[in-house]
């Protein structure tokens, strides 16, 4: 299956650009479709005026939600009406796609998004661009977990100083992200988390700091790092501290292992000497 919909409307129906194909659809789930490349393509506008929840799981070659006519070589161009759900869950998605928002490139497509979950998408390097981040004014919960290649959540750049606000975000969870270094690498962006209460960071061994730019979290209640609760109000300081502690623990463990190996080598040498001189107690 390559397309869910392709040319489903024809004839005179194509003339009406305001056709609502799914006028009452509230939930759309695409799961375990290994050959699905896109939801639909062609000149027909597709609208989901009441879509509240979009879930995509195990669609490993999905590269776009809708291909308009320009992208398939047709001279007629109509802008697709991309769904604007409140809940988006993406799991085990196309490993060849580097950004989650390439699924639906328009920054206005998820302006109504309340919850975002991304899991097991091992090709993604960053979740969103800074321009898309600025449109997520209703987002309340963000969960990113088990993505092997993610380096940052909001893509950084060399743009002029800018402010990015998540006015409604209350919960942020980052888990099992081995290459994650920070929420955003750019020093040019100021982040306002005016409603953020809880931050959970677990198994992100390379996360050295939260953000390199200014950070505002006036209502942060707690930070759970590696199952330990931290009550420091400064998110950057808490993550930097846990990174130093973990680095120190790793170094101590490596030193201990090296000392153990050296001790075993010394003991082995001693045993060999005793055998040569006939003083080994086992004889």
C-alpha positions in Angstrom: 0.0 0.0 0.0 1.6 3.3 -1.1 -1.3 5.7 -0.8 -4.4 5.7 1.4 -6.1 8.0 -1.0 -5.1 8.7 -4.6 -7.6 10.2 -7.0 -10.6 9.2 -4.9 -12.5 12.2 -6.2 -12.9 12.7 -9.9 -14.9 14.4 -12.6 -16.9 17.5 -11.6 -16.0 17.0 -7.9 -12.4 18.2 -8.7 -13.7 21.6 -9.6 -14.9 22.3 -6.1 -11.8 23.3 -4.2 -13.5 23.4 -0.8 -14.5 19.7 -0.7 -14.3 18.2 2.8 -13.4 14.6 2.3 -13.6 13.8 6.0 -16.0 16.3 7.4 -16.6 14.5 10.8 -13.3 12.6 11.3 -11.9 13.2 14.8 -9.3 10.4 15.1 -6.9 9.1 12.4 -4.5 6.2 13.2 -2.0 4.9 10.6 -0.2 1.8 12.0 2.0 -1.0 10.8 2.0 0.1 7.1 5.5 -0.7 5.9 4.9 0.5 2.3 2.9 3.6 3.0 4.7 6.6 1.4 2.0 9.3 1.8 -1.5 9.7 2.9 -2.7 11.1 -0.4 -1.6 12.9 -3.5 -3.3 14.6 -6.5 -5.2 17.8 -7.1 -8.0 17.2 -4.6 -8.0 19.3 -1.5 -8.4 17.2 1.6 -9.8 18.7 4.7 -10.1 17.4 8.3 -12.0 20.2 10.0 -12.6 18.3 13.3 -9.5 16.1 13.4 -8.3 16.1 17.0 -5.9 13.2 17.1 -3.3 11.9 14.6 -1.2 8.8 15.4 1.4 7.3 13.1 3.1 4.1 14.1 5.5 1.8 12.2 5.1 3.6 8.8 8.8 3.4 8.0 8.8 4.9 4.5 6.2 7.6 5.1 7.7 10.8 3.8 4.8 13.2 3.5 1.2 13.5 4.6 0.0 15.1 1.3 1.7 15.6 -2.0 0.2 18.5 -4.0 0.2 18.5 -7.7 3.4 20.5 -8.0 5.3 17.8 -6.3 4.1 15.1 -8.7 4.7 17.0 -11.9 1.2 18.3 -12.6 0.9 21.9 -14.0 -2.2 22.6 -11.8 -1.3 23.7 -8.3 -3.7 23.6 -5.4 -2.6 24.0 -1.8 -3.6 21.0 0.4 -5.6 21.6 3.6 -3.3 19.8 6.0 -4.9 18.5 9.2 -4.4 20.5 12.4 -4.8 18.0 15.2 -4.6 18.7 18.9 -2.7 15.4 19.6 0.1 14.0 17.5 1.9 10.7 18.2 4.7 9.4 15.9 6.4 6.1 16.6 9.0 4.1 14.6 8.9 6.4 11.6 10.9 6.7 8.4 14.6 6.5 9.3 15.5 8.6 6.2 13.7 11.7 7.5 15.8 14.0 9.6 13.0 16.3 10.9 9.6 15.3 12.2 8.1 18.4 10.7 9.0 17.3 7.2 6.0 15.0 7.5 3.9 18.2 7.2 6.1 21.1 6.3 3.8 24.0 7.1 4.5 25.7 10.4 0.8 26.5 10.7 -0.3 22.8 10.5 0.0 22.1 14.2 -0.8 25.5 15.7 -3.6 23.8 17.6 -1.4 21.0 18.9 -1.8 20.3 22.7 0.3 17.1 23.0 3.3 15.8 21.0 4.8 12.4 21.4 7.7 11.1 19.3 9.1 7.6 20.0 11.5 5.2 18.2 12.2 7.5 15.3 15.9 6.7 14.8 16.6 8.9 11.8 15.5 12.2 13.2 18.2 14.6 14.2 16.0 17.4 15.5 12.2 17.6 16.2 11.3 21.1 15.0 12.7 24.3 13.5 12.6 27.5 15.6 9.9 29.0 13.3 7.7 25.9 13.9 8.4 26.1 17.6 7.0 29.6 17.7 3.7 28.4 16.3 3.1 25.8 19.1 1.4 28.3 21.4 -1.1 25.7 22.7 1.3 22.8 23.4 0.9 21.5 26.9 2.9 18.3 26.9 5.9 17.1 24.9 7.4 13.6 25.1 10.5 12.6 23.1 11.9 9.1 23.8 14.1 6.3 22.3 15.3 8.2 19.3 19.0 7.3 18.7 20.1 10.2 16.5 18.4 13.3 18.0 20.9 16.0 18.9 18.5 18.8 19.8 14.8 19.4 20.1 14.6 22.8 18.5 16.9 23.3 15.6 19.5 26.0 16.3 21.0 28.4 13.7 22.9 31.6 13.2 19.8 33.7 13.0 19.4 37.1 14.7 18.3 37.0 18.4 14.8 35.8 18.8 12.4 34.8 21.5 10.6 31.5 21.4 7.7 31.0 23.8 5.9 27.9 24.9 3.2 29.6 26.9 1.1 26.5 27.7 3.8 23.8 28.0 3.5 22.2 31.4 5.3 18.9 31.1 8.5 18.0 29.2 9.9 14.5 29.0 13.2 13.5 27.4 14.1 9.9 27.7 16.6 7.5 26.1 18.2 10.0 23.7 21.9 9.0 23.6 23.0 11.8 21.3 20.9 14.6 22.7 23.2 17.5 23.8 20.6 20.2 24.6 17.1 21.4 24.0 18.5 23.9 21.6 22.1 24.6 20.6 21.7 28.2 19.5 22.8 31.1 21.7 20.6 33.4 19.8 17.2 32.2 21.2 15.6 33.2 24.4 13.1 30.5 25.6 10.1 31.4 27.7 8.4 28.5 29.4 5.7 30.4 31.3 3.7 27.4 32.4 6.4 24.7 32.7 6.0 22.8 36.0 7.9 19.5 35.5 10.9 18.4 33.4 11.9 14.7 33.2 15.3 13.8 31.8 16.4 10.2 31.8 19.2 8.3 30.0 20.4 11.3 28.0 24.2 10.9 28.8 25.4 13.6 26.4 23.0 16.3 27.5 25.4 18.9 29.0 23.0 21.8 29.4 19.3 22.6 28.6 19.7 25.7 26.5 22.7 27.9 25.4 20.5 31.0 25.3 18.5 32.7 28.0 15.9 30.7 29.8 12.8 31.7 31.7 10.9 29.1 33.8 9.1 31.1 36.5 6.8 28.2 37.7 9.1 25.3 37.5 8.3 22.9 40.4 10.8 20.2 39.9 13.3 18.5 37.7 13.7 14.7 37.6 17.0 13.7 36.3 18.0 10.0 36.2 15.3 9.2 38.8 16.6 11.8 41.2 14.4 14.8 42.0 16.1 18.2 41.8 14.5 21.3 43.1 16.8 23.9 41.7 14.8 26.5 39.9 17.5 26.9 37.3 17.1 24.2 34.6 20.5 24.7 33.1 22.3 24.5 36.4 20.5 21.3 37.4 21.3 19.5 34.1 24.9 20.8 34.1 25.3 19.4 37.7 24.0 16.0 36.9 26.2 15.8 33.8 29.3 16.6 35.9 28.2 14.0 38.5 27.7 11.3 35.8 31.0 12.2 34.1 32.7 11.9 37.5 31.1 8.5 38.1 32.1 7.2 34.7 35.7 8.4 35.3 35.8 6.7 38.7 34.4 3.5 37.3 37.0 3.5 34.5 39.8 4.2 37.0 38.5 1.4 39.3 38.4 -1.0 36.4 41.9 -0.1 35.3 43.2 -0.5 38.9 41.4 -3.9 39.1 43.1 -5.0 35.8 46.5 -3.8 37.1 46.0 -5.7 40.3 45.1 -8.9 38.4 48.2 -8.5 36.3 50.4 -7.9 39.3 48.9 -11.0 41.0 49.5 -13.0 37.9 53.1 -11.9 37.7 53.6 -12.8 41.3 52.2 -16.3 40.8 54.5 -16.8 37.9 57.6 -15.8 39.9 56.5 -18.1 42.8 56.1 -21.0 40.4 59.6 -20.4 39.0 61.1 -20.4 42.5 59.0 -23.4 43.7 57.3 -21.3 46.4 53.8 -21.5 45.1 51.6 -22.7 47.9 49.5 -24.9 45.6 52.5 -27.2 45.0 
